Amino acid sequence: MYRRRKTGSKKLQAMRAAKEQKRLAGPVPEYPVELPDLRRRIIVIDYDFGKVVHIVDLYRTDRRDCYRAVADGKLWRRRIGWSRVLAGVRKRFLRVGPVN
């Protein structure tokens, strides 16, 4: 097993201290903005068989690219991506055959 040094060289310590001072003296980095709790709302109004309104609310989760989906006031999915939301909205509606 190799032994690790308990103290580094003076030159290395001086370089690290100078780098830290340069970082602290520079401008403050721009952090990303905090996302709102309600990120998107999808409202679908269907007139095929009378007026039916569906509302899908997409809330913030711990990931930027995922949502907590609530459809018509009920939890739909705990974590879902944007393309799956759109696929789910597409699949929820009945296909209407041709009118003769």
N, C-alpha and C positions, 0 to 999 in steps of 0.2 A: 504494500500500500504506500502511496506517495504521501508525504507530509505537506500540509498546506502552511504557508507562512501566516503568522498572526498579524504582522504589520507589513505594509507594502513599502516600496522605496519612497524616499522623500520627493524624488522627481515625479513619480506617478501621482503622489498625493497633491503636489503643487499643480499638476496638469488638470486633475479632477476639480480642484478648487477653482481654478481659472475658468474652466468650462461652466461650472455652476454659476459663477459670478456673471459671466457673459449671458447665460440664459435668463438670470433674474433681472439683468439690466435691460434686456430687450423688450419688445412690445408683448402685450398679453395676447396669447393665442385666442382666436375666435372659436368658441365652442358652439356646437350645433344648438339651434333653438329647441326649447322644450315643446313637445307636441301636445296639442290639446287633447282632452279626454275623448270627446266625440270628434273623430277625424273625418268621416264621410257619412252622408245620408243618401240612400237611394230610394226614390219614390216612384213606384210603378202604378199607373192608372190603366186598368184594363176595361175596355168598353164592349168586348165581344158579347158577353151574356149579362148585360147590365153593368153599371159602374162599380168596379171593385178596386179599392186602393190598398196597396201593400207598401209598407215602409220598412226598409232594412237599414238599421243603424250600425255603423262600424266604429268600434271604440279602440282606444290605444291598448297595446299589450307591451310586454317587455322586449319585443322585437319590433324593429322599424317596418319590416315588410309584411307583418301579420296584423290581423284585426281580431277583436272579439265581436262576433256578429250576433245581433239581436234582431229578429224578424217579427214584426207585428207585436212587439212587447215581450216575446218569449226568446230565451237564449237558443240560438241556432247552432253555433259552433263556438267553442272556447278559443280556438286559434285557427285562423284560416287566412290564406293568401288572396290577393286581389283576383287572380285568374280563376280560382275556385269559387269565389263569390259570384263572379259573372257567369260561370258555368252553372252554378246552382240556381241563379235567377232564371237563366234560359230554360233549365229543365223543369222548373216549377209550373210553367204555363202549358196548357193543353194545346195540342196541334189541332187546328180547325181545318176540316176538309173543304174541298171546293163547294161553292154554292151553285146549285143547278137551277 
